[in-house]
Amino acid sequence: KRYYLMRDNEIDFRKNESRNYCAYGFGHVEEWGVWADWCESVIYFYLPEKGRKERTIVINATSFKKESNPQTLSIYLNGKFIIKHEFQNPLWEWETIEKKIPGEYFNNSVEKLKFYYENSKQMSPMDSRSVRVAFKNIKIL
């Protein structure tokens, strides 16, 4: 497997090159981004700037909202828990998830982001995909 440098500290899921980072658990690229379409998803990347310093992850994502059973997104970096986010907005009202990451969470080589989702939904009778969360982009600043 080849691993890619995260250019400008961002993965933009609206661009085909985002596929270079996705190991599994993501659908095809669409004009707005990409769906997570499995119970977990993984991204591998290198950061352009080395060093085990504190950084901030910023994710723009959206998901369906079920009052009784809201969608959640749990995020891990290199096996270490970062945050569990519960989506509040209706689908297509993008939410920004932002969290500081301690420097010791970084490997200084290939980094692994893993996402877990609690719920799935079939979008429509015409679209049989079982989707979880829609991602627009991820930044690590």
SULLINCOR-V45593 format. One record per residue. N is the residue number from 1. RES is the residue in one small letter. PHI is phi in whole degrees, -180 to 180 (none if undefined). OMEGA is omega in degrees with one decimal (999 if undefined). D_LAST is the distance of its C-alpha to the last C-alpha in Angstrom with 2 decimals. Layout:
n = (N,N)
res = (RES,RES)
phi = (PHI,PHI)
omega = (OMEGA,OMEGA)
d_last = (D_LAST,D_LAST)
This chain:
n = (1,2,3,4,5,6,7,8,9,10,11,12,13,14,15,16,17,18,19,20,21,22,23,24,25,26,27,28,29,30,31,32,33,34,35,36,37,38,39,40,41,42,43,44,45,46,47,48,49,50,51,52,53,54,55,56,57,58,59,60,61,62,63,64,65,66,67,68,69,70,71,72,73,74,75,76,77,78,79,80,81,82,83,84,85,86,87,88,89,90,91,92,93,94,95,96,97,98,99,100,101,102,103,104,105,106,107,108,109,110,111,112,113,114,115,116,117,118,119,120,121,122,123,124,125,126,127,128,129,130,131,132,133,134,135,136,137,138,139,140,141)
res = (k,r,y,y,l,m,r,d,n,e,i,d,f,r,k,n,e,s,r,n,y,c,a,y,g,f,g,h,v,e,e,w,g,v,w,a,d,w,c,e,s,v,i,y,f,y,l,p,e,k,g,r,k,e,r,t,i,v,i,n,a,t,s,f,k,k,e,s,n,p,q,t,l,s,i,y,l,n,g,k,f,i,i,k,h,e,f,q,n,p,l,w,e,w,e,t,i,e,k,k,i,p,g,e,y,f,n,n,s,v,e,k,l,k,f,y,y,e,n,s,k,q,m,s,p,m,d,s,r,s,v,r,v,a,f,k,n,i,k,i,l)
phi = (none,-92,-116,-117,-72,-79,-69,54,57,-142,-112,-101,-74,-83,-110,-60,-63,-62,-61,-62,-94,-83,-80,-165,91,-123,-84,-80,-72,-121,-62,-96,148,-145,-87,-80,-126,-144,-70,-149,-137,-135,-126,-117,-164,-107,-93,-67,-110,-80,127,-93,-107,-62,-134,-121,-96,-129,-123,-104,-149,-147,-157,-69,-117,-114,-57,-81,-149,-66,-73,-124,-129,-104,-120,-127,-116,51,84,-106,-64,-108,-164,-118,-111,-106,-71,-110,-85,-65,-54,78,-98,-62,-112,-104,-104,-135,-153,-74,-119,-60,-57,-71,-75,-89,-86,69,-147,-70,-105,-123,-101,-124,-120,-120,-126,-88,-130,-135,-151,-84,-67,-165,-61,-85,-123,-85,-62,-99,-108,-120,-134,-99,-108,-97,-162,-134,-124,-125,-107)
omega = (174.1,177.1,-171.2,176.3,177.5,-178.1,-179.9,179.2,-176.6,166.0,-179.3,-174.6,175.4,-178.5,-179.0,-179.4,177.8,178.8,179.8,-176.4,-171.9,178.1,177.6,173.9,179.1,176.3,-178.8,-179.8,176.0,-173.9,-178.7,-176.8,-175.9,173.5,161.8,-173.2,175.7,-177.0,174.7,179.5,-179.3,175.3,173.0,179.9,167.0,171.3,-178.9,-178.3,179.4,178.2,-178.8,179.0,177.0,178.3,178.5,173.2,178.0,-177.9,171.9,-174.2,175.9,176.8,176.3,-178.9,173.9,-177.7,-175.8,-174.2,-174.9,178.2,175.0,178.2,176.3,-173.0,177.8,172.3,179.7,176.7,-178.8,-177.6,177.2,-174.6,168.9,-176.6,175.0,-177.7,-177.2,-174.4,172.3,179.3,179.1,165.5,-171.1,176.0,175.7,177.6,-176.0,-177.9,174.2,179.1,178.0,-178.7,-177.2,177.0,-175.9,-179.5,-171.7,174.1,177.2,179.1,-178.4,172.4,179.1,-178.6,174.7,-178.1,-177.9,-172.7,173.3,-179.3,171.1,-172.0,-179.1,176.5,-179.8,-177.2,-172.2,179.5,173.4,-171.3,-177.7,-176.4,174.9,-180.0,172.2,178.2,175.9,175.5,171.0,-171.7,999)
d_last = (25.20,22.92,19.19,16.89,14.00,10.98,11.50,9.06,6.37,8.51,11.79,14.13,17.07,19.36,19.67,21.94,19.69,17.62,20.72,19.87,17.25,19.47,21.89,23.83,24.09,23.04,25.53,25.85,23.61,24.86,24.28,22.02,20.12,21.38,23.18,22.78,26.47,27.05,26.83,23.73,21.21,19.31,16.58,16.29,13.88,13.00,9.75,10.70,10.04,12.13,12.45,12.57,10.43,9.03,5.49,5.16,6.44,7.84,11.12,13.89,17.14,20.78,23.80,27.45,28.59,31.64,32.98,34.58,31.90,28.40,25.79,23.19,20.08,19.41,16.24,16.37,14.27,16.88,19.52,18.00,17.93,14.82,16.33,19.31,19.14,22.43,22.59,24.51,24.75,27.25,26.32,24.56,23.32,19.59,17.73,14.10,13.11,10.38,10.41,9.28,9.86,12.16,11.86,15.19,14.10,12.73,15.60,14.58,16.27,16.40,14.12,15.81,14.65,17.85,18.77,22.16,24.02,27.17,28.98,29.82,31.73,33.81,32.87,36.44,39.79,38.95,35.55,36.13,32.54,31.42,27.91,25.38,22.08,21.06,17.50,16.34,12.79,9.82,6.15,3.79,0.00)
